[in-house]
Amino acid sequence: MRHYYIYYRIPLDQAANIAAAIQVLQQQLEAKLGIRGRLLKKRDEPNLWMEIYEGISESREFEAALSAAEMQTGIAGLLSPGEKRHIECFEEN
């Protein structure tokens, strides 16, 4: 199984818009793949957010669905200037 961790910085004045977009993105992933994501904010650094998606068995399918949902929700355009979503994937031993 694989686990995806996606982190990025947001402009705090866009937090509500980004949270709404992430909610839509996660709803799309859950509807399409049955994968429920979580959204976290770093303690003492509220502009650093992380999405977590665990128990992924089909990486290609997940990554394609994630990319499509990112484009549809326009999340990239809401992030802090020059910021991008950093995707890390970990596997169980």
C-alpha positions as CSV (number, residue, x, y, z in Angstrom):
1,M,0.0,0.0,0.0
2,R,1.1,3.5,-0.7
3,H,0.4,6.7,1.3
4,Y,0.4,10.2,-0.3
5,Y,1.3,13.4,1.5
6,I,0.8,16.6,-0.3
7,Y,1.9,19.9,1.2
8,Y,1.9,23.5,0.2
9,R,1.7,27.1,1.5
10,I,-1.4,29.2,1.1
11,P,-2.1,32.9,1.4
12,L,-4.2,33.1,4.6
13,D,-6.6,35.5,3.0
14,Q,-7.5,32.7,0.6
15,A,-7.9,30.0,3.3
16,A,-11.7,29.7,3.0
17,N,-11.6,29.4,-0.8
18,I,-8.8,26.9,-0.7
19,A,-10.5,24.8,2.0
20,A,-13.7,24.8,-0.2
21,A,-11.7,23.7,-3.2
22,I,-9.9,20.9,-1.3
23,Q,-13.2,19.7,0.0
24,V,-14.5,19.4,-3.6
25,L,-11.3,17.7,-4.7
26,Q,-11.6,15.2,-1.8
27,Q,-15.2,14.5,-2.5
28,Q,-14.4,13.8,-6.1
29,L,-11.6,11.4,-5.2
30,E,-13.9,9.6,-2.7
31,A,-16.7,9.3,-5.2
32,K,-14.5,8.1,-8.0
33,L,-12.0,5.9,-6.1
34,G,-13.4,5.4,-2.6
35,I,-10.4,7.2,-1.1
36,R,-11.1,9.5,1.7
37,G,-8.5,12.3,2.2
38,R,-7.7,14.4,5.2
39,L,-6.6,18.0,5.4
40,L,-4.2,19.2,8.1
41,K,-2.7,22.6,9.0
42,K,0.7,22.8,10.6
43,R,0.6,23.9,14.3
44,D,2.1,27.3,14.7
45,E,2.3,27.8,10.9
46,P,-1.3,28.1,9.7
47,N,-0.4,28.7,6.1
48,L,1.3,25.3,5.7
49,W,-1.3,22.7,4.8
50,M,-1.1,19.0,4.1
51,E,-3.5,16.5,2.5
52,I,-3.1,12.9,3.4
53,Y,-4.4,9.9,1.3
54,E,-3.7,6.5,2.7
55,G,-4.0,2.9,1.5
56,I,-3.6,3.6,-2.2
57,S,-3.2,0.4,-4.2
58,E,-3.4,1.8,-7.7
59,S,-1.0,4.7,-7.9
60,R,-1.5,5.5,-11.6
61,E,-5.3,5.7,-11.2
62,F,-5.0,7.8,-8.0
63,E,-2.5,10.2,-9.5
64,A,-4.6,10.6,-12.7
65,A,-7.7,11.3,-10.6
66,L,-5.9,13.7,-8.3
67,S,-4.4,15.6,-11.3
68,A,-7.9,15.9,-12.9
69,A,-9.5,17.1,-9.7
70,E,-6.7,19.6,-9.1
71,M,-7.2,21.1,-12.6
72,Q,-11.0,21.1,-12.2
73,T,-10.9,22.9,-8.9
74,G,-8.2,25.4,-9.9
75,I,-6.2,24.9,-6.6
76,A,-2.9,25.8,-8.1
77,G,-4.1,29.3,-8.8
78,L,-5.1,29.8,-5.2
79,L,-1.8,29.0,-3.6
80,S,0.8,31.5,-2.4
81,P,2.8,33.2,-5.3
82,G,5.5,30.8,-6.6
83,E,4.2,28.0,-4.5
84,K,3.2,24.5,-5.8
85,R,1.8,21.3,-4.4
86,H,4.6,19.0,-3.2
87,I,3.6,15.3,-3.5
88,E,5.4,12.7,-1.5
89,C,4.5,9.0,-1.7
90,F,5.6,6.4,0.9
91,E,5.2,2.7,0.7
92,E,4.8,0.2,3.5
93,N,7.6,-2.3,4.0
